[in-house]
Amino acid sequence: MDAAAPSPPTGSPLFSRIRLAAPSDVPHIHKLIHQMAVFENLSHVCSTTESDLSANLFTSPPFQSFTIFILEVSPKPFPENSPHNSNPNYIPVVRILNSEHPVDDPDEEIFKSEDENVVVAGFALFFPNFPAYTGKPGLYMEAIFVRKCYRKKGFGKMLLSAVAKQAVKMNYCEVFWVVLNWNGNAIRFYEDMGAQILPERIIYRLTGDALQLHENDN
Ligand SMILES: CC(C)(COP(=O)(O)OP(=O)(O)OC[C@H]1O[C@@H](n2cnc3c(N)ncnc32)[C@H](O)[C@@H]1OP(=O)(O)O)[C@@H](O)C(=O)NCCC(=O)NCCS
Protein backbone atom coordinates (compact mmCIF):
# COMPACT_ATOMS: atom_id res chain seq x y z
CA MET A 1 0.00 0.00 0.00
CA ASP A 2 1.22 3.53 -0.80
CA ALA A 3 2.34 5.05 2.54
CA ALA A 4 1.40 8.55 1.33
CA ALA A 5 -2.18 7.63 0.42
CA PRO A 6 -4.80 9.16 2.76
CA SER A 7 -6.50 6.57 4.98
CA PRO A 8 -10.00 5.69 3.79
CA PRO A 9 -12.86 7.24 5.77
CA THR A 10 -14.13 5.16 8.69
CA GLY A 11 -17.34 5.48 10.75
CA SER A 12 -19.57 8.15 9.24
CA PRO A 13 -17.49 10.23 6.84
CA LEU A 14 -18.54 13.84 6.61
CA PHE A 15 -17.30 15.59 3.50
CA SER A 16 -16.89 19.31 3.98
CA ARG A 17 -16.35 22.12 1.54
CA ILE A 18 -15.63 25.84 1.76
CA ARG A 19 -16.61 27.78 -1.33
CA LEU A 20 -17.47 31.33 -2.31
CA ALA A 21 -21.07 32.30 -1.67
CA ALA A 22 -23.30 33.09 -4.65
CA PRO A 23 -26.51 35.16 -4.84
CA SER A 24 -28.54 31.93 -4.62
CA ASP A 25 -27.12 31.40 -1.09
CA VAL A 26 -28.87 34.50 0.27
CA PRO A 27 -31.75 32.62 1.99
CA HIS A 28 -29.25 30.40 3.82
CA ILE A 29 -26.97 33.33 4.70
CA HIS A 30 -30.01 35.17 6.07
CA LYS A 31 -30.94 32.22 8.32
CA LEU A 32 -27.33 31.80 9.49
CA ILE A 33 -27.13 35.49 10.43
CA HIS A 34 -30.35 35.20 12.43
CA GLN A 35 -29.07 32.06 14.20
CA MET A 36 -25.87 33.94 15.02
CA ALA A 37 -27.92 36.85 16.44
CA VAL A 38 -29.83 34.41 18.67
CA PHE A 39 -26.52 32.91 19.86
CA GLU A 40 -25.13 36.39 20.63
CA ASN A 41 -28.37 37.52 22.39
CA LEU A 42 -28.65 40.24 19.74
CA SER A 43 -31.90 39.24 17.99
CA HIS A 44 -33.42 42.60 18.96
CA VAL A 45 -30.85 44.46 16.82
CA CYS A 46 -30.79 42.01 13.93
CA SER A 47 -32.97 43.54 11.21
CA THR A 48 -31.21 41.99 8.18
CA THR A 49 -33.58 40.88 5.43
CA GLU A 50 -32.94 38.77 2.38
CA SER A 51 -33.53 41.89 0.25
CA ASP A 52 -30.85 43.81 2.17
CA LEU A 53 -28.40 40.99 1.55
CA SER A 54 -29.27 40.67 -2.12
CA ALA A 55 -28.95 44.43 -2.63
CA ASN A 56 -25.65 44.84 -0.81
CA LEU A 57 -23.67 41.64 -1.30
CA PHE A 58 -22.24 40.43 -4.63
CA THR A 59 -21.92 43.99 -5.97
CA SER A 60 -18.11 43.77 -6.39
CA PRO A 61 -15.80 40.97 -7.47
CA PRO A 62 -15.02 38.59 -4.55
CA PHE A 63 -12.33 39.71 -2.08
CA GLN A 64 -12.51 43.36 -3.21
CA SER A 65 -15.45 44.06 -0.93
CA PHE A 66 -17.92 42.05 1.19
CA THR A 67 -17.12 38.38 0.66
CA ILE A 68 -18.68 35.26 2.14
CA PHE A 69 -17.25 31.78 2.44
CA ILE A 70 -19.95 29.12 2.76
CA LEU A 71 -19.21 25.91 4.69
CA GLU A 72 -21.12 22.90 3.41
CA VAL A 73 -21.17 19.28 4.55
CA SER A 74 -22.33 16.09 2.93
CA PRO A 75 -22.29 12.36 3.78
CA LYS A 76 -21.19 11.74 0.16
CA PRO A 77 -18.32 13.21 -1.87
CA PHE A 78 -19.15 16.55 -3.50
CA PRO A 79 -20.06 16.18 -7.18
CA GLU A 80 -17.01 16.71 -9.37
CA ASN A 81 -19.09 18.58 -11.94
CA SER A 82 -20.39 21.07 -9.33
CA PRO A 83 -20.38 24.58 -10.86
CA HIS A 84 -18.55 25.76 -7.71
CA ASN A 85 -15.44 23.83 -8.82
CA SER A 86 -15.10 26.00 -11.90
CA ASN A 87 -15.43 29.37 -10.17
CA PRO A 88 -12.36 31.25 -11.49
CA ASN A 89 -12.16 33.34 -8.30
CA TYR A 90 -11.77 30.55 -5.76
CA ILE A 91 -11.03 26.84 -5.78
CA PRO A 92 -13.11 25.27 -2.98
CA VAL A 93 -11.34 23.70 0.00
CA VAL A 94 -12.54 20.12 0.55
CA ARG A 95 -11.86 17.96 3.64
CA ILE A 96 -13.14 14.63 4.97
CA LEU A 97 -13.98 14.28 8.63
CA ASN A 98 -14.18 10.78 10.05
CA SER A 99 -16.99 11.13 12.54
CA GLU A 100 -17.92 8.20 14.80
CA HIS A 101 -21.64 8.83 14.34
CA PRO A 102 -23.72 10.66 11.75
CA VAL A 103 -24.54 14.23 12.83
CA ASP A 104 -28.14 14.71 13.91
CA ASP A 105 -29.01 18.00 12.19
CA PRO A 106 -32.41 19.35 13.29
CA ASP A 107 -32.34 22.06 10.58
CA GLU A 108 -31.25 19.82 7.71
CA GLU A 109 -34.36 20.59 5.62
CA ILE A 110 -34.03 24.37 5.76
CA PHE A 111 -30.29 24.34 5.06
CA LYS A 112 -30.36 22.01 2.03
CA SER A 113 -27.96 23.24 -0.65
CA GLU A 114 -28.29 23.13 -4.45
CA ASP A 115 -26.11 20.01 -4.78
CA GLU A 116 -27.75 16.73 -3.76
CA ASN A 117 -27.17 15.57 -0.13
CA VAL A 118 -25.34 18.82 0.67
CA VAL A 119 -26.23 20.99 3.66
CA VAL A 120 -25.00 24.50 4.56
CA ALA A 121 -23.30 24.34 7.98
CA GLY A 122 -21.71 27.75 8.47
CA PHE A 123 -20.17 30.86 6.99
CA ALA A 124 -17.53 33.57 7.35
CA LEU A 125 -18.08 37.15 6.16
CA PHE A 126 -15.07 39.40 5.58
CA PHE A 127 -13.81 42.38 3.59
CA PRO A 128 -10.62 44.40 3.16
CA ASN A 129 -9.46 46.93 5.74
CA PHE A 130 -6.36 49.09 5.76
CA PRO A 131 -4.29 49.13 8.96
CA ALA A 132 -2.55 52.45 8.32
CA TYR A 133 0.57 51.66 10.35
CA THR A 134 1.39 48.73 8.13
CA GLY A 135 0.60 50.44 4.83
CA LYS A 136 -0.82 47.15 3.60
CA PRO A 137 -4.39 45.92 3.39
CA GLY A 138 -5.75 43.29 5.75
CA LEU A 139 -9.04 41.43 6.05
CA TYR A 140 -11.68 42.37 8.58
CA MET A 141 -13.78 39.34 9.52
CA GLU A 142 -17.25 40.55 10.45
CA ALA A 143 -18.71 37.13 11.24
CA ILE A 144 -17.78 33.48 11.62
CA PHE A 145 -20.47 30.96 12.50
CA VAL A 146 -20.77 27.18 12.54
CA ARG A 147 -24.26 25.76 13.18
CA LYS A 148 -24.52 24.21 16.64
CA CYS A 149 -24.65 20.53 15.63
CA TYR A 150 -21.43 20.92 13.56
CA ARG A 151 -19.30 22.64 16.22
CA LYS A 152 -16.15 21.22 17.84
CA LYS A 153 -15.37 19.13 14.78
CA GLY A 154 -12.75 21.38 13.23
CA PHE A 155 -15.05 23.33 10.90
CA GLY A 156 -14.46 26.70 12.61
CA LYS A 157 -10.75 26.11 12.23
CA MET A 158 -11.28 25.25 8.57
CA LEU A 159 -13.23 28.50 7.97
CA LEU A 160 -10.79 30.79 9.82
CA SER A 161 -7.84 29.08 8.12
CA ALA A 162 -9.47 29.65 4.72
CA VAL A 163 -9.82 33.38 5.49
CA ALA A 164 -6.19 33.55 6.74
CA LYS A 165 -4.94 31.65 3.70
CA GLN A 166 -6.74 34.11 1.42
CA ALA A 167 -5.09 37.04 3.27
CA VAL A 168 -1.66 35.45 2.73
CA LYS A 169 -2.45 34.76 -0.91
CA MET A 170 -3.27 38.44 -1.48
CA ASN A 171 -0.16 39.54 0.46
CA TYR A 172 -2.43 41.14 3.08
CA CYS A 173 -0.93 41.71 6.52
CA GLU A 174 -3.59 40.49 8.95
CA VAL A 175 -7.04 39.15 9.72
CA PHE A 176 -8.78 41.29 12.33
CA TRP A 177 -12.09 40.77 14.17
CA VAL A 178 -14.07 41.58 17.29
CA VAL A 179 -15.56 39.09 19.75
CA LEU A 180 -18.11 39.61 22.54
CA ASN A 181 -16.29 39.56 25.88
CA TRP A 182 -18.56 36.83 27.35
CA ASN A 183 -18.02 34.43 24.43
CA GLY A 184 -15.42 32.26 26.18
CA ASN A 185 -15.78 29.39 23.69
CA ALA A 186 -14.94 31.61 20.74
CA ILE A 187 -12.12 33.34 22.68
CA ARG A 188 -10.51 29.96 23.51
CA PHE A 189 -10.98 28.89 19.90
CA TYR A 190 -9.25 32.06 18.61
CA GLU A 191 -6.39 31.73 21.09
CA ASP A 192 -5.93 28.08 20.08
CA MET A 193 -5.65 29.34 16.52
CA GLY A 194 -2.76 31.62 17.52
CA ALA A 195 -4.72 34.91 17.45
CA GLN A 196 -3.57 37.78 19.70
CA ILE A 197 -5.93 39.82 21.88
CA LEU A 198 -5.54 43.64 21.66
CA PRO A 199 -6.49 44.66 25.23
CA GLU A 200 -5.54 48.31 24.74
CA ARG A 201 -8.30 48.88 22.18
CA ILE A 202 -11.99 49.51 22.72
CA ILE A 203 -14.59 49.67 19.98
CA TYR A 204 -16.73 52.66 19.00
CA ARG A 205 -19.34 53.31 16.38
CA LEU A 206 -21.59 56.14 15.21
CA THR A 207 -25.06 54.97 14.38
CA GLY A 208 -28.74 56.07 14.48
CA ASP A 209 -29.29 59.72 15.52
CA ALA A 210 -25.61 60.21 16.37
CA LEU A 211 -24.74 59.34 12.79
CA GLN A 212 -27.43 61.60 11.33
CA LEU A 213 -26.26 64.58 13.44
CA HIS A 214 -23.15 64.87 11.30
CA GLU A 215 -25.04 65.20 8.04
CA ASN A 216 -24.36 68.95 7.63
CA ASP A 217 -20.91 69.09 9.25
CA ASN A 218 -17.94 69.98 7.10
C1 LIG B 1 -16.48 29.86 17.39
C2 LIG B 1 -16.82 28.79 16.36
C3 LIG B 1 -16.85 29.42 14.97
C4 LIG B 1 -15.73 27.71 16.41
O1 LIG B 1 -16.05 26.72 15.46
P1 LIG B 1 -15.92 25.17 15.79
O2 LIG B 1 -16.20 24.46 14.55
O3 LIG B 1 -16.73 24.85 16.98
O4 LIG B 1 -14.36 25.06 16.21
P2 LIG B 1 -13.37 23.89 15.83
O5 LIG B 1 -14.05 22.60 16.03
O6 LIG B 1 -12.76 24.15 14.52
O7 LIG B 1 -12.26 24.08 16.93
C5 LIG B 1 -10.91 24.33 16.57
C6 LIG B 1 -10.06 24.12 17.76
O8 LIG B 1 -10.46 24.88 18.87
C7 LIG B 1 -10.70 24.01 19.96
N1 LIG B 1 -11.90 24.45 20.60
C8 LIG B 1 -13.08 24.65 20.01
N2 LIG B 1 -13.99 25.04 20.94
C9 LIG B 1 -13.31 25.06 22.13
C10 LIG B 1 -13.68 25.36 23.46
N3 LIG B 1 -14.91 25.69 23.77
N4 LIG B 1 -12.74 25.32 24.41
C11 LIG B 1 -11.49 24.96 24.12
N5 LIG B 1 -11.08 24.66 22.86
C12 LIG B 1 -11.99 24.70 21.90
C13 LIG B 1 -10.89 22.64 19.40
O9 LIG B 1 -10.47 21.67 20.35
C14 LIG B 1 -10.04 22.68 18.19
O10 LIG B 1 -8.70 22.38 18.52
P3 LIG B 1 -7.98 21.16 17.77
O11 LIG B 1 -8.10 21.42 16.30
O12 LIG B 1 -6.59 21.27 18.27
O13 LIG B 1 -8.71 19.94 18.21
C15 LIG B 1 -18.17 28.09 16.66
O14 LIG B 1 -18.12 27.54 17.96
C16 LIG B 1 -19.38 29.00 16.54
O15 LIG B 1 -19.92 29.23 15.47
N6 LIG B 1 -19.84 29.52 17.68
C17 LIG B 1 -21.05 30.33 17.71
C18 LIG B 1 -20.85 31.67 17.02
C19 LIG B 1 -19.64 32.39 17.49
O16 LIG B 1 -19.30 32.39 18.67
N7 LIG B 1 -18.99 33.03 16.54
C20 LIG B 1 -17.85 33.84 16.81
C21 LIG B 1 -18.31 35.23 17.04
S1 LIG B 1 -16.94 36.35 17.15
The ligand as a Gaussian input file, in Angstrom:
#p B3LYP/6-31G(d) Opt

LIG

0 1
 C      -16.485000      29.863000      17.387000
 C      -16.820000      28.787000      16.359000
 C      -16.849000      29.418000      14.970000
 C      -15.731000      27.711000      16.411000
 O      -16.054000      26.725000      15.461000
 P      -15.916000      25.174000      15.793000
 O      -16.201000      24.455000      14.549000
 O      -16.727000      24.848000      16.981000
 O      -14.362000      25.060000      16.211000
 P      -13.372000      23.889000      15.828000
 O      -14.054000      22.597000      16.027000
 O      -12.762000      24.152000      14.520000
 O      -12.259000      24.083000      16.933000
 C      -10.909000      24.328000      16.568000
 C      -10.056000      24.123000      17.762000
 O      -10.464000      24.882000      18.872000
 C      -10.699000      24.008000      19.963000
 N      -11.896000      24.448000      20.596000
 C      -13.085000      24.649000      20.014000
 N      -13.989000      25.038000      20.944000
 C      -13.313000      25.055000      22.131000
 C      -13.679000      25.364000      23.463000
 N      -14.912000      25.690000      23.768000
 N      -12.743000      25.317000      24.412000
 C      -11.485000      24.965000      24.119000
 N      -11.077000      24.657000      22.862000
 C      -11.986000      24.703000      21.902000
 C      -10.889000      22.645000      19.404000
 O      -10.472000      21.671000      20.345000
 C      -10.037000      22.682000      18.192000
 O       -8.704000      22.380000      18.517000
 P       -7.977000      21.164000      17.775000
 O       -8.100000      21.424000      16.297000
 O       -6.586000      21.271000      18.272000
 O       -8.705000      19.945000      18.213000
 C      -18.173000      28.091000      16.659000
 O      -18.120000      27.539000      17.959000
 C      -19.381000      28.997000      16.537000
 O      -19.916000      29.227000      15.469000
 N      -19.843000      29.517000      17.682000
 C      -21.049000      30.334000      17.710000
 C      -20.849000      31.667000      17.025000
 C      -19.644000      32.391000      17.490000
 O      -19.305000      32.390000      18.668000
 N      -18.991000      33.034000      16.538000
 C      -17.852000      33.839000      16.811000
 C      -18.308000      35.228000      17.042000
 S      -16.941000      36.349000      17.149000

